[in-house]
Amino acid sequence: MKARYEHISVFSLSGGVTALRGDVAPLVATETLGVRLTSSIRDAIGPVARSLAARDRFFRGALPTRPDEIEANTVERVAAIERKHARTFLVCCHRGEITLPITKVLAEYDTSDGVLQVVEVDRGVGSEIRASHAQANAVVVATTCGQLEGSADKVCEGVRFDAGSIEIIPFYLSAGNATVTISRAVEAQRLETLRQVLPEALGDAELGPIAGLYLDAMHAHDDLVGFFLAWAATERFVHHVFKRRSLVADPEPGRPRVPLNARAAKVADAIIPDHDRGRVLECFKSLKKERDNIFHRGGRATASFPTTDTCRLFSELLRQHHRAREDANAPENAT
C-alpha cells in the first residue's frame, strides 16, 4: 500500500531559552521538512498521539467507537508530556511517501475523520524512516542550541502513516527526562538569525556528520560514551573551521601537523570575540586534558565525565562560527 508518512521528533529546550513569546515560530517550512519552536506540542503531535491512544486501547481490547473518547485520551497524553518538560519545544517534521509492507489488517473502524485501520506492519519500516532523517535532525538541534545558547532533550519521536482517508497505526512514542531551567524569552532577532542559519547548516555536507555526533552525545545512555561523542564533535568542528578558513598553510612534507590546541587557538582568534576568547580556549584545553587523561592514561580527573560542558562548548563554537560568517558577509564588509 502506498502511504504518506510524517516523522515527528520533539525536543524540549532548556538552559539558554525556555520561554517563547507566541505559540509558534516557524524556522523551516518546505514540502518535506518543517521545523518550528512552540510553547505547546498539542498541534504538533496530536494526530499521531491519537493514533497511539487508539492502538493502546485496541490491544487492550477496549477500542471505543466514539472518537471523542480517543481524543480525550490523546489530550491527557500530550498534557502529561508538557507538564514534565520546559515550555519551549523544538519540533522537526519530515514528510515523504513510502510503500508499506502490510501483512495483515487487524481491525477497521469508522470515525468522524474517516477510517481508522489497525494493521500489522514490519516494525523495521519506522526504524528506517527515523534513521534516514537522523542527520538532518542532528543539524537542526545542534544549530538551534548553538544559536539560542541552550540545550535539548528528546521528548518524543514517532512516525505516522496515512493513505487518503485511511489512517494507519502504529505510531511509536518514546519519552525521556528534561531539566527545566527558567530563563529569558526568545528574542525576535535571535529567531530571525536562526531562520537564516538553519537552511545553510542543513545544506552543509561536512557539518551534518559532525552535528550527528553532537546529537548522539546528548542521547547516549553511557556518560563516558556521551563525553567521547561530544568531544569528537568538538574536535572535528575545530578541524573543519581550521581547514575551511585556511588559517595556516599546509605543512611541508615530513613536517608535523599543527597541534590541536594551536588549531583551536587559531579558530578562536578567527570566530570568538575578544572578551570570550580566553574563557573558550581554557574550556577547550581543560576538556582536552580530561579526554587525554582518560584515553591515554586510563584515569579520570573528575568524579563525572563533562559531557554537558563539552556539548555546551560545541554549541558555542557553532554559534560563533555562524556569527563570524554573517559578519564577514555583511554589506559593509563586501569588497
Helices and strands as residue ranges (DSSP letters): E 2-14, E 24-29, E 33-38, H 42-59, H 67-84, E 89-99, E 102-111, E 114-121, H 124-132, H 134-148, E 151-163, E 166-169, H 188-202, H 207-219, H 223-244, H 260-271, H 274-297, H 307-328, G 331-333
